[in-house]
Each structure stands twice: as structure tokens, then as C-alpha cells.
């Protein structure tokens, strides 16, 4: 579950999902880290370089 607020991280935990926080949205990094995400993205370009490989995903490009 990727989200930009604490409710998204709580929802992920309640659904037994991994939570990945995005601090360039509704909440600050510190607010999101209190919810124990597995990773906190500060800039969107971190998603493809750090998060996707961690979960075995690969980038796809649609034409």
C-alpha cells in the first residue's frame, strides 16, 4: 500500500499489507514515520530506484 497520510499506513497494517509512505503529499516525513512504513519516499523518483526492486517489481513502460 502506498500512501501519503497516516490513515493509509494504518489501513495497510490492518489489511496485513506492507506500507510505503510518500512524504511529498499530505503529511510530513516525521508524521509518516510514526506509522512504521517499510520505506518513506521523499521524491517520486525514489520509487523506481528503491521501492520497486525491494519487492521484486520491475519498471514497465507503456507506449
C-alpha positions as CSV (number, residue, x, y, z in Angstrom):
1,X,0.0,0.0,0.0
2,X,1.4,3.4,-1.0
3,X,0.0,6.4,0.8
4,X,0.7,10.0,1.8
5,X,-1.1,10.0,5.2
6,X,-1.2,8.1,8.4
7,X,-4.7,6.7,7.6
8,X,-3.2,4.9,4.5
9,X,-0.4,3.4,6.7
10,X,-3.0,2.3,9.3
11,X,-5.1,0.8,6.6
12,X,-2.1,-1.1,5.2
13,X,-1.3,-2.5,8.7
14,X,-4.9,-3.5,9.3
15,X,-5.0,-5.3,6.0
16,X,-1.7,-7.1,6.7
17,X,-0.1,-5.2,3.8
18,X,3.3,-3.5,3.6
19,X,3.0,0.3,3.9
20,X,5.2,2.6,1.8
21,X,4.8,6.3,2.8
22,X,5.1,9.2,0.4
23,X,6.2,12.4,2.2
24,X,5.7,14.7,-0.8
25,X,1.9,14.5,-0.3
26,X,-0.4,15.3,2.6
27,X,1.9,14.7,5.6
28,X,5.5,15.3,6.5
29,X,8.1,12.6,6.7
30,X,8.1,12.7,10.5
31,X,4.3,12.3,10.7
32,X,4.5,9.3,8.4
33,X,7.5,7.6,10.1
34,X,5.4,7.4,13.3
35,X,3.2,4.9,11.5
36,X,6.1,2.5,10.8
37,X,6.1,2.2,7.0
38,X,8.7,-0.1,5.5
39,X,10.0,2.8,3.4
40,X,9.4,6.5,3.2
41,X,9.7,8.1,-0.3
42,X,10.7,11.8,-0.2
43,X,10.8,12.2,-4.0
44,X,8.8,10.2,-6.6
45,X,12.0,9.1,-8.5
46,X,12.9,7.1,-5.4
47,X,10.0,4.7,-6.1
48,X,11.5,3.1,-9.2
49,X,15.1,3.0,-7.8
50,X,14.4,1.8,-4.3
51,X,11.0,0.5,-3.7
52,X,10.1,-1.5,-6.8
53,X,13.3,-3.6,-6.7
54,X,12.8,-4.3,-3.0
55,X,9.6,-6.1,-3.7
56,X,10.7,-7.8,-6.9
57,X,8.8,-5.5,-9.2
58,X,10.2,-4.2,-12.4
59,X,9.5,-1.0,-14.2
60,X,7.2,-1.2,-17.2
61,X,6.9,1.4,-19.9
62,X,3.7,1.8,-21.8
63,X,3.8,3.1,-25.3
